[in-house]
Structure formats: C-alpha cells, structure tokens
C-alpha cells in the first residue's frame, strides 16, 4: 500500500511537472514573442521618425519633391504606434509606467503631425511661387532667344535670376540670412509693356515669398524640435529594464537576449536596405520629372507640351492625329496594365511604320491619342500615309501572352491654322461616323457649325439664368409594395421664351463646358430645397456630378443651407452618376459622411448603364442604387436583362442597399419589379415630371 502511494505520488508529481514545464515553456515563448514584437516596433518607430525628418528636410530643400513619401511615413508611424499600444505585454500591471509613457508619446506624435500639416501648407504655397518664378524666368529666356531684347529687358532678366537665386539659397540652406536685408522684388521703373507685365507677375509672387518665408522656415525648423526621439529612447530604456527583470524570473534571459539581438541586427540591416532603396528612388524621381517635361513616360515619345512648343517654331506644319477607338473599353475589360502595354506597342508600331519618312516627329498627346507632325509636306502625301497607317493598325495583332487584341483607329489630318484645334474638330466628326476612319480637315466640311450651335445654346442658357427660367420639375418615386409616392427626383428644365421646356439632354452637356453649369446646379439645389420645405411628407433627390463634389464653394454652400434647414436636409438625398468616374474615393466618402450627418442619403444613378464599377461599393457608403432604364425597359422581353436585374438586386440586398428601378413605363414592368423584390419604381407609368409634387401620395393612372 505504501509503495503504491509512492508510485501514485511520483506519477502525480511527474504529471504536474510535465504540465509545469509546458506551462513554463508556453509563458516563456509568449513573453519572448511579445517582448520581441514590442521592441522591434520601438526601433522601427525611432528609425521612421528619423526618416520622416530626413524626408521633410529633402522636401524643404528640393522644389520637385513628392509629398506622398511624407504622408506614407506618417501613416507608418501611426500604424506602428497602434501596434505598440495594443501589445499584449503591456496588459501586465508591471508595465503600467510604459502605458503612461505611451500616452505622452501619443500626444507628441499628434503634435508633430499638426506641425507637419502646417509645414506642408506653407511648403506648397512657397514652392508653387518658386516654381512659377522659375518658369516665368525660363519663358523670358525663351523670348530672349527668339526676339531682340533691350538693355532694360536684359537687366530685368538678370535681376530676376539673382532674386530667384536668393530664394533658392534660402530654401536649400533653410536660412533667412539669404533674403534678409535684400530687396527681393524687381524695380517697377520699366518702360516697355512686356517688361512691365513681366515685373508685375514676378513681383506678385516675390512679395508673397517675402511674407511667407519667415513663417515657412520657422515652421520647418519647429518640426525638428520634436521630443519624440528622446521619448522613444526613454520608453525603450524603461521597457528594457522592466523586461530584463522578467527574463531573470523566467531563467531564460541569455538565450532570449541573444535571439532579440539577432532580430535587432536583422531589423537594422533590413531598415538600412530600405533607406538605401528610398534614397535611390528620390534620385530616380528627380530624373523622371526632368524627363517628363519633354517626353511621355509611358511610351517614351515626345509629349503634348513638346508638340505645342514645336508648332510655335516651325513653318508649314501638318499634323496627323491618331485616336484609338473605344480605348476605355480595353482598359475596363483587360485592365490598365494591358491598356498601358498596348499604348507602348502602338508607339513602337508607329515608329516602325513611319521610320522611312523624313521631317516628322511622333507624339503622345493624351490617354488614347497620338500625333505625327510633318513639315513641308503635301497634304495628299499625309492623307495617303494616314490611309495606309489605319489599315496597318487594323490588321495588326497585338499579342500579350495568350491574349490577342485587335484595334481600330480614327485619323485626322490638317495643315490649316489653328493646327491642333482644327484637327480635333475633324477627329470629333469622324468619331461620329463608324463608316470612315480617315479624314482631312477642310473648311468646306463646315465643322465649326457645332461650335456655333454650342455658342448659341450658351447664350440661351445665359439668358435663362438672367430671367430665372431654370426650373426644377419633379418626378414621383413610388413604393412598389404600397404603390404610394414616397419620394420625388428633382429634374432640371430650361423654359424658353415661347413657354416650351428643354430637357437637360438638350442643354446640360453644353453647360458643363462652361462656368454656367455651377450656377445651374446652385439654382436647382436652392429651388428644390424650397419645394421640399413646402412638401414635408416627401423625400427629394437632387443630382450632383463629380465636378460638383470637387467644387469647394458649392459644397460649402450646400452644407450651409443644410445647417440652416436641418429638418429639410434630412429629407434631401443626393444622386451621383454611376457613369462618371468617381476618381477621388476618399473625397467622395468624406462628402458622403457629411451628408449622412444631416440624415441625407446617397444614391448611385444609372447603375448598369456602362461598365459598372462594383469597387465603389467596397469603399463608399452607398444607400441606394438606381437601376438604369436600359435594363428595366426590357425585363419583360429579354431574359438576360431580367437575370441582370436579379443579380443587381441580390448583390445590393446582401449589402443592405435599396433599389430604385428607372424608366418604368408599363404595368407589366411594374409587376415584374415587384415580384423580384425591387423596393421603388420611377417612370412614366407612375407619372411624368411636374412643376411641383402632388399634394396626395396616391398614384393617378391615366
């Protein structure tokens, strides 16, 4: 019995010892991992802070410098700090002092970010003026080469260079002594008009720089007075001291310390390599900026700026514009990488096909447009080259791995001044005619007629604005379950002097090309708000374009009105066109957040009208999708359109997004939409746009 008890005791002790060893190993491993993670983040944060200061110094010294690296490094610091704050090792009360120090560090980082934001504002304004002065002087230098220059002109040019040199020295050395006690504006004693104009433009920016430089340099130097580095060193020192005591308690200090040392050395080496790579990138960026002034970086052809300068210096130019048909579809279907590769191959193809012709240069003028500039050449020869080139490109196979792409191009030829403008007019004409690919600009084509029509329409719009004849009409949006009107969409109308109304399809595209568009948007918004106030039983939606969101004055006016009329604002929804490129996602989301704060909702209009970008919904808080009429109008006769409708509904339902079907024109369509589960319908079946909403929410079917 006694022996059995000893065996049991030994077994229990063995089991307990095994558990203790496992527990000890687990604790030791967890502590070691947490310790290494925290210390690695500390070292990384210190290095990131030094790198940030280095980037700011470089940014202050060089005019051409990208702010993105600074923003990226700030984000890295913030992310690393969040990692520090959430480290598991700090859950132990033993590290309470470290938590307190991190709170202090957080305050210092926030203060540093504020200083950097202030610096970047000053930096942008100062460098814009420096860049203007540099280009202003360069343009003057070009004039000196092209025309005779008086002694007055030469003196002004010399003084301007000296003043700019003072400012550049002050920037590079971050020292006000270079501009202190120095008259850094040009004398206004010039007599020649071109010199007076040069001085006025120069002094406008020079005076601005004189005012801004003291604050700018003071702000820059203030950044480097940050105590973040010292605080980081203190935190790291305190943390190491506390951790060492824990290591002793775990009786594994030497092994773990060696591991941390290896990790530390590896991290330092890794960060050093990153630093070297970033430094190399800075040099490459400078070279790239200089290159991009003359060449297109993607295709390595001359760029549009080079063409415009060349046109000013040669006699008898003849331009051939080459536009890739439906290039946007290629980007949408195959992706931008294939699109860019295609542009490079087209550039090489043009060089190859035109290499035997003298006195020409090839340019890339835009996203999907190339130009070939000839000098002293017959129009018939250029037109013949254009026809041959169009056929060669159409028959050429562009190979990308297993992918084979065929394209067509539209080509316009012109030698009549203005060279580029007339060529563009001809290109626009041929793009509208699918049966032709090559055109030569001639006055007999009367291509400027549409320009005249646009001018007449602009005059009509202008008079309508003066006479208060821009009006909102309201089309009902019906709940398909209750068949009650719950909302109205405000649609712009232009009332002619004879009493007829123009729909936006007749005049809004023309307005968008002028400053009148902003005034139309403002009037529509204010009048729609007044109507919404008169009809509190309904919600109202107003259309805005991407350019409206980018218009600071307009958005400030909208939110000022919202702040004054909060009850009405909570019933105002904004429709964004899906067909427009919402290229600044962060800005759009900020706009949406502001709308949501007033109770407004955001709608994507015309969804399904083109290559719908589902990526928007991953980044934007969309409340409602308006499904385009090109789908809705055929769901009763086209199974594919019905399938598309169901897919959109299922997708949006899964993301808690409401659907509105547009162009509902028959009872059959309305019933099908109701069966699918679409929440709302809008179209002539429910009602035409009216000058004012109905008093009752009942639908009156004709």
Buried (B, 14 or more C-beta within 10 A) or exposed (E): EEEEEEEEEEEEEEEEEEEEEEEEEEEBEEBBEBBBBBBBBBBBBBBBBBBBBBBBBBBBBBBEBBBEBBEEBBEBBBEBBEBBBEBEBBEEEEBEEBEEBBEEBBEBBEEBEEBBEBBBEBBEBBBEBBEBBBEBBEEBBEBEEEEEBEEEBEBBBEBBBEBBEBBBEBBEEBEEEBBEEEEBBBEEEBEEEBBBEBBEBBBEBBEBBBEBBEEBBEBBEEBEEBEBBEBBEBBBEBBEEBBEEBBEEEEBBEEBBEBBEEBBEEBEEEBEEEBEEBEEEBEEBEEEBEEEEEBBEBBEBBBBBBBEEBBEEEEEBBBBBBBBBEBBEBBBEBEEEBBEBBBBBBBEBBEEBBEEEEEBBBBBBBEBBBBBBBBEBEBEEBBEBBBEBBEBBEEBEBEEEEEEBEBEBBBBBBBBEEBBBBBBBBBBBBBEEEEEBBBBBEEEBEBEEEEEEBEEBBEBBBEBBEEEBBBBBBBBBBBBEEBEBBBBBBBBBBBEEEEEBBEBEEBBEBBEEBEBBBBBBBBBBEBBBEBBEEBEEBBBBBBBBBEBBBBEEBBEBBBEBBEEBEEBBEBBBBBBBBBBEBEEEEBBBEBBEBBEEBBBBBBBBBBBBBEBBEEBBEEBBBBBBBBBBBBBBBBEEEEEBBEBBBEBBEBBBEEEBBBBBBBBBEEEBBEBBBEBEBBBBBBEBBBEBEEEBBEEBEBEEE
